[in-house]
């Protein structure tokens, strides 16, 4: 069969759309079914060494059969018995090229997995093989249809470079998404609030601490336009001026020093202390790319107790010593610790001595400083 240039162009566009959003493989599979008469389509990633499989997208299969493939038939698929050595990137093969017909027709995979679904003739496009992990597009016709012919193979070969590029794009995007998620998780463990603003002053990103401050709505919040505002008009004006100062810095010149803004709160006598600084960004190929602003928030009302289990692992504290140490880090003195824990002053002093010895510190102030400069200062979920 032949295919118009318009149809082919539409398919290529669908492939690149799906590279960015996997759910968009569905429209491509629908078009392939109409053109190639393939009611069964599946894009999967298969680890042929460990015999595991994950499905990126599929059409026509019952969900129970997909689960049974992952749980059982992935080990019995005759098309994969050759392992990665039998798979080569960019190669199109139909079932007769991969497995002798007699071997297929007598296999458990064919009789118990393919036949009940009415599936018979298949063609396999090995898109990318990376060591023993393969990205595979498999199209299967029903048992009432014919085998794939040369024109079908030619069409798939013409699509192959685009399928390969789509897989590479998806891999890069997935790696970037993983990096962004890891960075967000790291920022969420930071005790300081962090807000990143776009070049027009709107909130782009916040870490967990900043979200708590803004959600509380006392001292700092966001308006309907996505911009930050304070509880008092003059505080809002000073914050806006500091942000504007970073946004209007001359290009090509050294960034100005950070600005500091304090904001009053209604429900607390403590001040929010904000450090407003320019955020240097790499230029892109697009015009009007401008730097943004980062704001660090110190909120005395958001004190977090150190992770006592982590403390015990770091210093070898007992449970009681870790509890005493946590209160010391929180600013309590020995008498306050004794009152909070219901212990005698002498007992707490003994625990403090053990804490200092195990942490290799001479004074309580030294221990608190060391603790707050290390992983105990991080917020834990």
C-alpha positions in Angstrom: 0.0 0.0 0.0 1.1 3.6 -0.5 0.8 6.5 1.8 0.5 10.2 0.9 3.1 12.7 1.9 0.4 14.5 4.0 -0.4 11.4 5.9 3.2 10.6 6.5 3.8 14.2 7.7 0.9 13.9 10.1 2.3 10.7 11.6 5.7 12.3 12.1 4.1 15.2 13.9 2.2 12.8 16.1 5.5 11.0 16.9 7.2 14.2 18.1 4.2 15.2 20.1 4.2 11.9 21.8 7.9 12.3 22.7 6.9 15.1 25.0 3.6 13.7 26.2 3.3 9.8 26.2 -0.5 9.9 26.2 -0.3 11.3 22.7 0.9 7.9 21.3 -2.8 7.0 21.2 -3.6 9.2 18.1 -0.7 7.7 16.3 -1.7 4.1 17.2 -5.2 5.0 15.9 -3.8 6.1 12.6 -1.6 3.1 12.3 -4.5 0.8 13.0 -6.5 2.4 10.2 -3.7 2.3 7.7 -1.9 -1.0 8.6 -4.9 -2.9 9.9 -3.2 -3.4 13.3 -5.8 -3.6 16.1 -3.0 -4.3 18.6 -0.2 -1.7 19.1 2.2 -1.5 21.9 5.3 0.6 22.7 7.2 -1.0 25.5 10.6 -1.0 27.2 11.9 -4.5 27.8 14.9 -5.5 29.8 15.8 -8.7 28.0 18.5 -9.7 30.5 16.3 -9.5 33.6 13.1 -10.3 31.6 11.1 -7.3 32.8 8.8 -5.0 30.8 7.1 -1.7 31.2 4.5 -0.4 28.8 4.8 3.2 27.5 1.6 3.1 25.5 -0.8 0.5 24.1 -3.9 0.0 22.0 -6.3 -2.9 21.7 -5.0 -5.1 24.5 -7.1 -6.1 27.5 -5.5 -4.8 30.8 -5.4 -8.3 32.3 -3.4 -9.6 29.4 -0.9 -6.8 29.8 -0.5 -7.7 33.5 -0.1 -11.4 32.7 2.6 -10.5 30.1 4.6 -8.6 32.8 4.1 -11.3 35.4 4.4 -14.4 33.4 4.7 -14.3 29.6 7.6 -12.0 29.5 9.6 -15.0 30.5 8.0 -17.1 27.7 8.0 -14.8 24.7 9.8 -16.7 22.0 10.5 -13.5 20.2 12.8 -12.4 23.0 14.6 -15.6 23.8 17.6 -14.5 21.9 18.2 -11.7 24.3 19.8 -8.4 23.3 22.0 -10.1 20.8 19.0 -10.8 18.7 17.9 -7.1 18.7 19.5 -4.3 16.7 18.5 -0.7 16.8 16.5 0.4 13.8 15.6 -3.1 12.5 12.1 -4.0 11.4 11.3 -7.7 11.7 8.0 -9.7 11.3 7.3 -12.8 13.3 8.5 -15.1 10.6 11.9 -13.4 10.6 12.3 -13.7 14.3 11.0 -17.2 15.2 10.3 -20.3 13.0 6.6 -20.6 12.5 6.4 -24.1 14.0 8.2 -22.8 17.2 5.7 -20.0 17.5 2.6 -22.0 16.9 3.5 -24.6 19.5 4.6 -22.0 22.2 2.7 -21.3 25.4 3.0 -17.6 24.6 1.1 -18.0 21.3 -1.6 -20.4 22.4 -2.4 -19.0 25.8 -1.7 -15.3 25.3 -2.0 -14.4 21.6 -4.8 -16.7 20.4 -7.3 -15.8 23.1 -7.0 -12.2 22.0 -7.4 -13.0 18.3 -3.9 -11.8 17.6 -1.7 -13.6 15.0 0.7 -11.8 12.7 3.1 -9.3 14.2 5.9 -7.0 13.2 8.5 -5.7 15.6 10.3 -2.4 15.3 13.4 -2.3 17.5 13.8 1.4 18.0 16.7 1.7 20.4 18.8 -0.9 22.2 21.0 0.4 25.1 23.0 -2.6 26.4 20.2 -5.1 27.4 17.3 -2.6 27.5 15.3 -2.2 24.3 12.6 0.2 23.2 10.2 -1.7 21.0 7.1 -0.9 18.9 5.1 -4.0 18.1 2.1 -4.0 15.8 -0.1 -7.1 15.5 -2.8 -8.1 13.1 -5.8 -10.2 13.9 -6.1 -13.9 13.0 -8.4 -13.0 10.1 -5.8 -10.8 8.3 -2.7 -11.4 6.3 1.0 -11.0 7.0 2.7 -7.6 6.7 4.0 -6.9 3.2 7.0 -5.1 1.8 5.1 -1.8 1.6 4.2 -2.1 5.3 7.9 -2.7 6.2 8.9 0.3 4.0 6.5 2.6 5.8 7.8 1.5 9.2 11.4 1.9 8.0 10.6 5.5 6.9 9.2 6.2 10.4 12.1 4.6 12.2 14.4 7.7 12.3 11.6 9.7 13.8 10.7 7.0 16.3 14.4 6.9 17.4 14.6 10.6 17.7 11.4 10.7 19.7 12.8 8.1 22.1 16.0 10.1 22.6 13.9 13.3 23.2 11.8 11.5 25.7 14.9 10.2 27.5 16.4 13.7 27.7 13.1 15.2 28.9 12.6 12.4 31.5 16.2 13.0 32.8 15.5 16.7 33.1 12.2 16.0 34.9 14.0 13.7 37.3 16.7 16.4 37.9 14.0 19.1 38.6 12.2 16.8 41.0 15.5 16.0 42.8 16.3 19.7 43.0 12.9 20.5 44.4 13.2 17.8 47.0 16.6 19.2 48.0 15.1 22.7 48.2 12.2 21.5 50.3 14.6 20.2 52.9 16.2 23.6 53.4 15.0 25.4 56.5 15.1 28.8 54.8 12.2 29.7 52.5 13.1 30.2 48.9 11.0 31.9 46.2 12.0 32.3 42.6 10.4 35.1 40.6 10.1 35.4 36.8 11.4 38.4 35.0 8.1 40.2 35.4 8.0 39.7 39.2 5.6 36.8 39.4 6.2 33.7 41.5 7.7 30.9 39.5 8.7 28.4 42.2 8.7 28.0 46.0 10.2 25.5 48.3 8.1 23.9 51.1 9.2 26.4 53.8 8.2 29.4 51.6 4.9 27.7 50.8 4.1 27.4 54.5 4.9 31.1 55.1 2.8 32.2 52.1 -0.1 29.8 53.0 -0.2 31.2 56.5 -0.9 34.6 55.0 0.6 36.6 57.8 3.4 38.8 56.8 3.8 37.6 53.2 1.3 36.3 50.6 0.5 36.4 46.9 -2.0 38.4 45.1 -4.3 37.4 42.2 -1.7 38.5 39.7 0.9 36.0 41.2 3.0 38.7 42.7 4.1 38.9 46.3 2.6 41.3 48.7 3.0 42.0 52.4 0.4 42.7 55.1 1.2 46.4 55.3 1.3 48.7 52.3 4.6 50.3 53.1 6.2 46.8 53.5 4.7 45.8 50.1 6.3 49.0 48.6 9.7 48.3 50.1 9.6 44.6 48.9 8.5 45.7 45.4 11.3 48.2 45.2 13.9 45.6 46.2 12.5 43.2 43.6 12.4 45.9 40.9 16.0 46.8 41.7 17.2 43.3 40.8 15.0 43.1 37.7 16.3 46.4 36.3 20.0 45.7 36.8 22.0 46.7 33.7 22.8 43.8 31.4 26.4 42.8 31.1 27.3 44.4 34.4 28.0 42.8 37.8 24.9 42.1 39.7 24.1 44.5 42.5 24.4 43.4 46.1 21.5 41.6 47.7 18.8 43.8 49.3 17.3 42.9 52.7 13.7 43.6 53.6 11.9 43.0 56.9 8.1 42.4 57.0 5.8 42.8 59.9 3.3 40.1 60.9 -0.1 40.5 62.5 -0.1 37.3 64.6 3.5 37.4 65.7 5.9 40.0 67.0 8.7 38.3 65.1 9.8 39.8 61.7 10.1 38.0 58.5 13.5 38.7 57.1 13.8 38.5 53.3 17.0 38.6 51.3 16.3 39.7 47.7 19.0 38.8 45.2 19.4 38.6 41.4 19.4 35.2 39.9 21.8 34.8 37.0 20.4 32.6 34.2 22.0 31.4 31.1 21.0 33.1 27.9 18.7 31.2 25.5 18.3 31.4 21.8 15.1 33.3 22.2 15.0 37.1 22.4 14.1 39.1 25.6 15.6 36.5 27.9 16.1 38.2 31.2 17.3 37.2 34.6 15.0 36.6 37.5 15.0 37.1 41.3 15.5 34.8 44.2 14.2 35.6 47.7 15.4 33.8 50.8 13.0 33.9 53.8 14.0 33.6 57.4 10.9 33.0 59.7 11.6 32.6 63.4 8.1 31.1 63.9 8.9 28.1 61.7 11.3 26.4 64.0 11.7 22.7 63.3 12.9 20.1 65.7 15.9 18.2 64.5 15.5 14.6 63.4 16.3 12.6 66.5 16.8 9.3 64.7 19.3 11.0 62.4 21.0 12.5 65.4 21.4 9.1 67.0 23.0 7.8 63.8 25.3 10.7 63.4 26.6 10.8 67.0 25.6 7.5 68.6 23.3 9.2 71.1 20.8 7.2 73.1 17.1 8.1 72.8 17.2 10.2 75.9 20.4 12.0 74.8 18.9 12.7 71.4 15.9 14.3 73.0 18.0 16.4 75.3 20.2 17.4 72.3 17.1 18.4 70.3 15.9 20.7 73.0 19.4 22.3 73.3 19.4 22.9 69.6 16.0 24.5 69.9 17.4 27.1 72.4 16.5 25.5 75.7 18.9 25.7 78.7 19.5 22.8 81.1 16.8 23.9 83.6 14.2 24.1 80.8 15.2 20.7 79.4 14.8 19.2 82.9 11.4 20.8 83.3 10.3 19.6 79.8 11.4 16.0 80.3 10.5 15.7 84.0 14.1 14.9 85.0 16.4 16.3 87.7 18.8 19.1 86.9 21.7 16.7 87.7 20.5 14.0 85.4 20.1 16.4 82.5 23.6 17.8 83.1 24.9 14.3 82.8 23.1 13.8 79.5 24.5 17.1 78.3 28.0 15.9 79.1 27.5 12.7 77.2 26.1 14.7 74.2 29.1 17.0 74.1 31.6 14.1 74.5 30.0 12.1 71.6 29.7 15.2 69.4 33.4 16.1 70.2 32.4 19.5 71.4 33.5 21.4 74.6 30.5 23.7 75.1 26.8 23.7 74.4 27.1 26.7 72.1 29.7 24.9 70.1 27.4 21.8 69.8 24.5 23.9 68.7 26.6 25.7 66.1 28.0 22.4 64.7 24.6 20.9 64.6 23.0 23.8 62.8 25.7 23.8 60.2 25.2 20.1 59.3 22.4 17.8 58.1 20.4 18.3 61.4 19.5 21.8 60.1 17.6 20.2 57.1 13.9 19.7 57.2 12.8 16.1 57.0 9.4 14.9 55.8 
